[in-house]
């Protein structure tokens, strides 16, 4: 906009790809936000009983592997609790 440029000495560049959720197969099953990310509660449960979402497809995800792993752990435990119909953890 200003036609000014500046050189910055850097060690690397991170290119972000895949920021569009691939949730199309699920949009008729669960609630998604306006960008297509699946809405979950803190237990990774969706608007449909028995369906859980984790990682980058989840609304509010910061799209980091460490948080995706954590989401997956929570979703797995929540799914087990749902199937067994009893809590595995203290909430």
C-alpha angles and dihedrals in degrees: 000000000000098000088231120130135191131195117225123193107229138168098214150352126228114211115202116215132167098037091144111089117236092219100126095110089057104041092096091051106044139025116267131185124244091276094051099257116141115249115228138171123236090279090056090248116148129212089274118075112247096016118108130182131201141175129013095350091063121095109248095027115144088210099237124136092233093057092042089056090050091048089050091052092051092045092049093051091044091051090050090050090049093050095044091040091223134092119260095186140035112259 
